[in-house]
């Protein structure tokens, strides 16, 4: 079997989305939106009382399959007051209920929300809800979606097409991010990730530089090199640049943690389920790379530079030891008191490079701390930063994409926990406030640049199918970052 590291790409190449008038001929699977109250659409062969008798209440994501000639009507609940988020979730449920069909027809677009916004949400929901990672299966278990037909009035057709086109781009980016996070560490090393980035940059008109181990030594990227010290595989720093066709309205820096496998290093992790998921410790870098591939398609008006710090973190005779001191790109020294707090070490070098490039703001994304997972669970990422306007922008993007975030304080009273007796700073604080002290560590390299930090340790994966999230890697952050870039403007 030839391994394809981004198997979803072929499916998007073969996908078509079209808009048709209500009543047009449908394929085997016809999804009809039904609210929790009010009239039942005429195409549903049961009235409200009968639906209730069958246990269907119209809650978001609830489905009921009713046979019809040539296929089935899949009654799909959208709740009392449909929103973009509820329509995305309903569309995902519809797509899974119609899991054996490759042509999906639905009237979900326009169900109580503007047609353009709802068409985008519905297309995202269908494509993300049906996602499965099957690159290494000899017999894939999922039928790819080949065509989506959105049933809307002729007067709204153009709005629906615009929304659907944007939905395809965002779903493609999230699926690419999922592909990269799902790939086993032995199939996706730091050099492999760099090779994929070079190929994708060529496909999407992006400039790219890849720095290998020798270059990183010359550049003084001691954080990344220190984490890589125990590995037999070279690290990579990947820098990707997008420039819009018109004069940029700002310059945004995106920084992604790219730990392709995190054993914990000398501070070895326990061999539990979380250890097995550490191939996903590069989810931040995957989200950034995926977002970069969609900027031109969305005609993002700002310049965007991405910095992906990539390596695995392994124990060996050459690995960084507890008590070792590393010298980062900026010249600041770091005492390593726990080698499993490695993400912040590689990101310190990447953030320093972003500042050297003079970006107007930095958004970083990383599977950084178990503390964020413990505090917020698997549905909400922590966001911390030094600039309220940028944090507001991130929160608004999270609202639009339903990639939930919760703002935590950058409480500098905890900074003393990072004081070191032998270096400028330690890489780990005390027992408590771990997500905050990790952000405070990064803040040392950010300086005065407006900055927002996304800790996605909890949201990188889902334990089961849940609305638009499918079991496994979620691709969290790819769509959020695209929304941030689309709305970012530098302060003047």
C-alpha positions in Angstrom: 0.0 0.0 0.0 1.3 3.5 -0.9 0.8 5.8 2.0 -1.0 9.1 1.3 -0.4 11.5 4.2 -3.3 13.7 3.2 -6.0 11.3 1.9 -8.9 13.8 2.2 -7.4 15.9 -0.6 -8.4 13.4 -3.3 -12.0 13.4 -1.9 -12.2 17.2 -2.2 -10.9 17.1 -5.7 -13.8 14.8 -6.7 -16.4 16.7 -4.7 -19.1 18.9 -6.3 -21.7 21.1 -4.6 -24.7 22.5 -6.5 -27.8 24.5 -5.7 -31.2 23.4 -6.8 -34.8 24.7 -6.3 -36.9 22.9 -3.7 -38.8 20.0 -5.2 -36.0 19.2 -7.6 -35.2 15.5 -8.0 -33.2 14.2 -5.1 -30.8 11.3 -4.7 -31.3 8.4 -2.4 -30.7 10.5 0.7 -32.9 13.6 1.3 -32.4 15.5 4.5 -35.2 17.7 5.6 -35.0 20.2 8.4 -37.6 20.0 11.2 -37.7 22.4 14.1 -38.7 21.4 17.6 -42.0 23.3 17.2 -44.1 24.6 14.4 -45.1 23.2 11.0 -43.5 20.1 9.6 -42.3 20.5 6.0 -44.6 19.0 3.4 -41.9 16.6 2.2 -41.9 14.8 5.5 -44.4 11.9 5.2 -45.4 12.1 9.0 -47.1 14.8 10.9 -45.9 16.2 14.2 -47.9 13.7 16.3 -46.6 10.8 14.4 -43.0 12.0 14.6 -43.4 12.4 18.3 -44.8 8.9 18.5 -41.6 7.6 16.8 -39.5 9.5 19.4 -38.4 12.4 17.2 -38.6 15.7 19.0 -36.6 18.0 16.6 -33.6 18.4 18.9 -30.4 19.5 17.2 -28.7 16.6 15.5 -31.7 14.2 16.0 -32.5 12.1 12.9 -35.2 9.7 11.8 -34.9 7.7 8.6 -38.2 7.2 6.7 -38.2 5.1 3.6 -39.5 6.5 0.4 -39.5 5.4 -3.2 -35.9 5.3 -4.5 -34.3 6.1 -1.1 -35.1 7.7 2.2 -36.2 11.0 3.8 -33.9 11.7 6.7 -35.8 14.0 9.1 -33.2 16.1 10.8 -33.8 18.2 13.9 -32.5 21.7 14.1 -33.9 22.8 17.5 -36.2 25.7 18.4 -34.1 28.6 16.9 -31.6 27.3 14.4 -28.1 29.0 14.4 -25.0 28.4 12.3 -23.7 26.1 15.0 -26.8 24.1 15.2 -27.2 23.8 11.5 -23.5 22.6 11.2 -24.3 20.0 13.9 -27.5 18.9 12.2 -25.8 18.6 8.8 -23.1 16.4 10.4 -25.8 14.1 11.9 -27.6 13.9 8.5 -24.4 13.0 6.8 -23.7 10.2 9.2 -27.3 8.9 9.1 -26.9 8.7 5.3 -23.5 7.1 5.6 -24.0 4.7 2.7 -24.8 7.4 0.2 -22.4 9.6 -1.8 -25.0 12.1 -3.0 -26.6 14.1 -0.2 -29.6 16.5 -0.8 -30.9 18.7 1.9 -33.0 21.8 2.6 -31.0 22.6 5.8 -29.4 25.7 4.3 -31.6 28.7 5.0 -33.4 27.1 8.0 -33.8 30.2 10.1 -30.4 31.7 9.3 -29.1 33.8 6.4 -28.8 31.5 3.3 -25.1 32.3 2.8 -24.1 31.6 6.4 -26.3 28.5 6.7 -25.1 27.1 3.4 -21.5 27.5 4.6 -22.3 25.8 7.9 -24.3 22.9 6.3 -21.5 22.1 3.8 -18.9 22.2 6.7 -21.1 19.9 8.8 -21.7 17.4 6.0 -18.0 17.1 5.1 -16.6 17.1 8.6 -19.3 14.8 9.9 -18.5 12.2 7.3 -14.7 12.5 7.7 -12.8 9.3 8.5 -9.1 8.7 8.4 -8.6 5.5 6.4 -5.2 6.1 4.7 -3.8 2.9 6.2 -6.9 0.7 5.8 -6.9 -1.8 2.9 -10.8 -1.7 2.9 -12.0 1.8 3.8 -15.2 1.7 5.8 -16.6 5.1 4.8 -18.3 6.2 1.6 -16.9 9.6 0.6 -19.4 12.4 -0.2 -19.3 12.9 -3.9 -22.0 15.5 -4.3 -23.9 17.9 -2.1 -27.2 19.4 -3.3 -28.6 22.4 -1.4 -32.3 23.0 -1.9 -32.9 26.8 -1.8 -35.2 29.2 -3.6 -34.0 30.6 -6.9 -33.8 34.1 -5.4 -31.2 32.9 -2.8 -29.2 30.7 -5.1 -26.2 33.0 -5.5 -26.0 33.5 -1.7 -26.1 29.7 -1.2 -23.3 29.2 -3.7 -21.1 31.8 -2.0 -21.6 30.2 1.4 -21.1 26.7 0.0 -17.9 27.6 -1.7 -16.5 29.1 1.6 -17.7 26.0 3.5 -15.8 23.7 1.1 -12.6 25.7 1.6 -12.9 25.7 5.4 -13.8 22.0 5.6 -10.9 21.1 3.3 -8.5 22.9 5.6 -9.9 21.2 8.7 -9.8 17.8 7.0 -6.1 18.4 6.0 -5.4 19.3 9.6 -7.1 16.0 10.7 -5.1 14.0 8.2 -1.8 15.3 9.5 -2.7 14.8 13.2 -4.0 11.3 12.5 -0.9 10.1 10.6 1.2 7.7 12.8 4.4 9.2 14.0 6.5 6.7 12.0 4.8 7.9 8.8 5.0 11.6 9.6 8.4 12.8 11.0 9.5 16.4 11.1 11.3 16.0 7.7 8.2 14.4 6.3 6.0 17.3 7.5 8.5 19.7 5.9 8.3 17.9 2.6 4.5 18.0 2.7 4.6 21.7 3.5 6.9 22.3 0.5 4.5 20.5 -1.8 1.4 22.3 -0.4 3.2 25.7 -0.6 3.9 25.1 -4.3 0.2 24.0 -4.9 -1.1 27.2 -3.2 1.3 29.9 -4.3 3.0 30.3 -0.9 6.7 31.1 -0.2 8.4 28.6 2.1 11.8 28.2 3.8 12.8 25.0 5.6 15.6 25.1 8.1 17.4 21.7 8.8 19.5 20.8 11.8 22.7 22.5 10.6 20.8 25.7 9.8 19.1 25.6 13.3 22.5 25.3 14.9 23.7 28.3 13.0 20.5 30.2 13.9 20.9 29.4 17.6 17.5 27.8 18.0 18.5 26.0 21.2 15.0 25.3 22.3 14.1 23.3 19.3 17.5 21.6 19.2 17.3 20.8 22.9 14.0 18.9 22.5 15.4 17.1 19.4 18.6 16.0 21.2 17.3 12.6 22.1 16.0 11.8 18.6 17.6 10.0 15.6 15.5 12.1 13.3 16.4 15.7 12.4 14.2 18.6 13.5 12.8 21.2 11.1 11.7 24.8 11.4 9.3 25.6 8.6 8.5 29.2 7.7 5.6 29.8 5.2 4.5 33.2 3.9 1.4 34.3 2.2 1.1 37.7 0.5 -2.3 38.9 -0.8 -2.6 40.2 -4.4 -3.4 43.7 -3.1 -1.6 45.9 -0.6 -1.7 44.0 2.7 -3.7 45.6 5.5 -1.4 44.0 8.1 1.0 41.2 8.9 -0.2 38.3 11.1 2.2 35.7 12.5 0.9 32.2 13.2 3.0 29.9 15.3 2.4 26.1 15.6 3.8 23.5 17.9 4.9 20.6 15.7 5.9 17.7 18.1 5.4 14.8 15.8 5.6 12.4 18.7 5.9 13.2 22.4 7.2 10.5 24.6 8.0 13.0 27.3 11.7 12.6 26.8 13.6 11.7 30.0 10.4 12.7 31.9 8.8 9.7 30.2 5.0 9.7 30.0 3.0 6.8 31.5 2.0 4.2 28.9 -1.7 5.0 28.8 -4.2 6.2 26.3 -2.9 9.7 26.3 0.6 8.4 25.4 -0.9 6.7 22.4 -2.4 10.0 21.3 0.9 11.8 21.3 1.2 11.4 17.5 -1.3 14.3 17.6 1.1 16.6 19.5 1.7 18.4 16.2 -1.9 19.4 15.9 -1.1 23.1 16.3 1.4 23.0 13.4 -1.1 20.9 11.4 -3.8 23.5 12.0 -1.5 26.4 10.9 -0.3 24.6 7.8 -3.8 23.7 6.8 -5.0 27.3 7.3 -2.2 28.6 5.2 -3.4 26.5 2.2 -6.8 28.3 2.2 -5.8 31.9 2.6 -5.6 32.6 -1.2 -9.0 30.9 -1.8 -10.6 33.1 0.8 -8.8 36.2 -0.5 -7.5 37.1 2.9 -6.3 40.7 2.8 -3.4 40.5 5.3 0.0 39.1 4.9 0.4 35.9 7.0 3.6 34.3 8.1 3.6 30.8 9.7 6.3 29.3 11.9 6.2 25.6 12.5 8.7 24.2 15.0 8.9 20.4 14.3 10.6 17.5 16.0 9.8 14.4 18.1 10.7 14.3 21.8 12.4 11.0 22.6 14.5 9.6 25.5 18.0 8.4 24.7 21.6 8.7 25.8 21.9 12.0 24.0 18.6 13.5 25.3 18.3 16.7 27.2 18.5 16.0 30.9 16.7 17.6 33.8 18.8 20.5 35.0 20.3 21.2 31.5 20.3 24.8 30.3 19.4 25.7 26.7 20.1 28.9 24.9 17.2 30.0 22.8 17.2 32.0 19.5 16.7 35.2 21.4 19.7 34.5 23.6 17.7 33.9 26.8 18.6 30.8 28.7 16.2 28.1 29.9 16.7 25.6 32.7 14.9 22.4 31.8 13.3 21.0 34.9 10.9 18.7 33.0 11.5 17.4 29.5 7.8 16.8 29.0 7.3 20.6 29.0 8.9 20.6 25.6 6.3 22.4 23.4 7.1 25.8 25.0 10.8 25.3 24.3 10.3 24.8 20.5 7.8 27.6 20.3 10.1 30.1 22.0 12.4 29.9 19.0 9.5 30.2 16.6 8.0 33.2 18.4 11.4 34.9 18.3 11.6 34.4 14.6 8.1 35.9 14.2 9.1 38.9 16.1 12.3 39.3 14.1 10.1 39.4 11.0 8.2 42.4 12.4 4.7 40.9 12.5 1.9 43.1 13.8 0.5 40.3 16.0 1.1 36.7 16.9 -1.5 33.9 17.3 0.1 30.7 18.5 -1.6 27.3 18.8 -0.4 24.3 20.6 -1.3 21.1 22.4 0.5 22.6 25.3 -0.8 21.6 28.8 -2.7 18.9 30.5 -3.9 21.7 32.8 -6.0 23.2 30.0 -7.5 19.8 29.4 -8.2 19.3 33.1 -9.8 22.8 33.4 -11.9 22.9 30.3 -12.3 19.4 29.0 -12.3 18.2 25.4 -14.7 20.7 23.9 -13.1 24.0 24.8 -9.6 25.4 24.3 -7.9 27.9 26.6 -7.1 31.3 25.1 -4.7 33.6 26.9 -2.9 36.7 25.7 -1.8 40.3 26.2 -4.1 42.2 23.9 -7.8 42.5 24.4 -8.6 43.4 20.8 -6.8 40.4 19.5 -8.4 38.1 22.1 -11.8 39.5 21.1 -11.0 38.7 17.5 -10.1 35.1 18.4 -13.3 34.7 20.5 -15.4 36.0 17.6 -13.8 33.6 15.2 -14.4 30.8 17.7 -18.1 31.7 17.9 -18.4 31.6 14.1 -16.7 28.3 13.7 -18.1 26.6 16.9 -14.5 25.9 17.9 -15.1 26.9 21.5 -12.5 28.9 23.6 -12.5 30.2 27.1 -10.4 33.2 28.1 -8.0 32.6 31.0 -6.0 35.3 32.7 -2.4 36.1 32.0 -1.8 36.6 35.7 1.8 37.8 36.0 1.7 37.1 39.8 2.5 33.5 38.8 5.6 34.5 36.9 7.9 33.9 39.9 7.1 30.2 39.7 9.3 30.2 36.6 12.3 31.8 38.3 15.5 29.8 37.9 18.6 29.8 40.1 21.0 29.1 37.2 19.2 30.5 34.0 16.9 33.3 32.9 13.8 31.1 33.3 12.7 27.6 34.1 10.5 25.7 31.6 7.9 24.6 34.2 6.2 26.3 37.1 4.5 24.9 40.2 1.8 22.3 40.7 -1.1 24.7 40.0 -2.1 27.1 37.2 -0.2 25.1 34.6 -1.9 26.6 31.6 -1.3 30.1 32.8 2.4 29.5 33.7 3.0 27.9 30.3 1.5 31.1 28.7 3.7 33.2 30.9 6.7 31.3 29.7 5.7 32.1 26.0 5.0 35.7 26.9 8.8 36.1 27.7 9.5 35.7 24.0 6.4 37.6 22.8 7.4 40.9 24.4 5.1 43.8 23.5 3.7 42.3 20.3 -0.1 41.8 20.5 -0.5 38.1 21.1 -3.1 35.4 21.6 -2.2 31.8 22.7 -4.5 28.9 22.1 -4.0 25.8 24.2 -5.7 22.9 22.4 -4.5 20.0 24.5 -8.1 19.0 25.2 -9.7 19.8 21.9 -7.2 18.1 19.6 -9.2 14.9 19.5 -12.7 13.5 20.2 -13.4 10.2 21.9 -16.4 9.6 19.7 -18.6 11.1 16.9 -20.0 14.3 18.3 -21.7 16.8 16.0 -19.1 18.0 13.4 -16.3 16.3 15.4 -15.6 12.7 14.4 -13.8 10.2 16.5 -10.1 10.9 16.5 -8.3 14.1 15.4 -10.7 17.1 15.3 -8.6 19.5 13.2 -9.4 22.1 15.8 -8.0 25.5 15.0 -7.7 25.4 11.2 -11.1 27.1 10.6 -10.7 29.4 13.6 -7.3 30.6 12.4 -8.8 31.3 8.9 -11.5 33.4 10.4 -9.0 35.3 12.5 -6.8 36.0 9.4 -9.9 37.0 7.4 -10.9 39.7 9.9 -7.5 40.8 11.3 -6.3 44.3 10.7 -3.2 45.9 12.1 -3.5 48.7 14.6 -2.6 52.0 13.0 
